Amino acid sequence: MTRSEIRDSAFKLVFEQLLRDDNIEELYEIAEEIEEITVNDEVKAIVNGTLSHADELDSIIESYSRSRKLARISKLNHAILRIAVYECLYDDKTPDNAAISEAIKLAGTYTYREDVNFINGVLGAFSRDRAKEQENA
């Protein structure tokens, strides 16, 4: 699997969990049964990491979303943003610009054009602040 395919599967599982609020292990089982979403260790690492840091990620997303409160962000956008911010903060193998680029790619596939701009704006502001923090460290 490519990194994009891993991220796509992780996105679908995070999105499904946001919709259903089911136990993630149950969602893994369902995904494996229907064989439409690949579930492997790499996918699980992103999903489990994203879910274990959900409150922190949501706080960051909301702080950079100037036009929408978290409750008003679509579940699709929410899942994409969670994964991107998670990867920026916790995945040392993925540079911030790659995580953001992949998030924009997911948004282009699954959301409306306005949502792509929204996601790009949130992640761009987040990334700029991270770059400043890293320069000052």
C-alpha positions in Angstrom: 0.0 0.0 0.0 1.2 3.5 -0.7 1.2 6.1 2.0 -1.8 7.8 0.3 -3.8 4.6 0.3 -3.0 4.1 4.0 -4.1 7.6 4.7 -7.3 7.1 2.7 -8.2 4.0 4.6 -7.4 5.8 7.9 -9.5 8.7 6.9 -12.5 6.5 6.1 -12.3 4.8 9.5 -11.8 8.1 11.4 -14.8 9.6 9.5 -16.9 6.5 10.3 -16.0 6.7 13.9 -17.1 10.4 14.0 -20.4 9.5 12.5 -21.2 6.4 14.5 -19.2 6.9 17.7 -18.7 3.1 17.7 -15.8 1.3 19.3 -12.9 1.4 16.8 -12.3 -2.3 17.1 -15.8 -2.9 15.9 -15.2 -0.6 13.0 -12.0 -2.5 12.1 -14.0 -5.8 12.1 -16.7 -4.3 9.9 -14.2 -2.9 7.5 -12.4 -6.2 7.2 -15.7 -8.0 6.6 -16.9 -5.8 3.8 -13.4 -5.6 2.3 -13.8 -2.0 1.1 -11.4 -0.5 3.5 -7.9 -1.9 4.1 -7.1 -2.4 7.7 -3.4 -3.1 8.5 -0.9 -2.0 11.1 -0.1 1.2 9.4 -3.7 2.2 9.0 -4.4 1.3 12.6 -1.4 3.4 13.8 -2.9 6.5 12.2 -6.4 5.8 13.3 -5.5 4.9 16.9 -3.1 7.8 17.2 -5.7 10.2 15.9 -8.4 8.9 18.2 -6.1 8.8 21.3 -5.2 12.5 20.7 -8.7 13.6 19.6 -9.4 16.2 22.2 -6.0 17.9 21.7 -6.4 17.8 17.9 -9.9 19.2 18.1 -8.7 22.0 20.3 -6.0 22.9 17.7 -8.5 22.6 14.8 -11.0 24.9 16.5 -8.3 27.5 17.4 -7.3 27.8 13.7 -10.8 27.7 12.3 -11.8 31.3 12.3 -15.0 30.9 10.3 -16.5 27.8 11.9 -16.9 26.3 15.4 -15.9 22.7 15.6 -19.5 21.6 15.8 -20.2 23.3 12.5 -17.3 21.6 10.7 -18.5 18.7 8.5 -17.5 15.3 9.7 -15.6 14.8 6.4 -13.6 17.9 7.0 -13.2 17.1 10.7 -11.7 13.7 9.9 -9.3 15.1 7.3 -8.1 17.9 9.6 -7.7 15.5 12.6 -5.4 13.2 10.6 -3.4 16.0 9.1 -2.8 17.7 12.5 -2.0 14.3 14.1 0.6 13.6 11.4 2.2 17.0 11.8 2.5 16.6 15.5 3.2 12.9 16.1 4.4 11.3 12.8 8.1 11.9 12.5 8.2 10.2 9.1 5.7 12.6 7.5 6.8 16.2 7.0 4.2 18.9 7.7 4.0 19.9 4.0 3.4 16.3 3.0 0.6 15.8 5.6 -1.0 19.0 4.5 -0.7 18.2 0.8 -2.3 14.8 1.4 -5.1 16.4 3.4 -5.8 18.7 0.5 -5.8 15.7 -1.8 -8.3 13.9 0.4 -10.5 17.0 0.5 -10.4 17.3 -3.3 -11.6 13.7 -3.5 -14.3 13.7 -0.8 -15.5 17.3 -0.2 -16.7 20.4 -1.9 -14.3 23.0 -3.4 -15.1 25.5 -0.6 -14.1 22.8 1.9 -10.7 22.3 0.2 -10.1 26.1 0.7 -11.2 25.9 4.3 -9.0 22.9 5.1 -6.1 24.6 3.3 -6.6 27.8 5.3 -6.8 26.0 8.7 -3.8 23.8 8.0 -1.8 26.6 6.4 -2.2 28.8 9.5 -1.3 25.9 11.8 1.8 25.1 9.7 3.0 28.7 9.7 2.7 28.9 13.5 4.6 25.5 13.9 7.3 26.7 11.6 7.7 29.9 13.7 7.8 27.8 16.9 10.5 25.6 15.5 12.6 28.5 14.4 12.4 30.0 17.9 13.2 26.7 19.6 
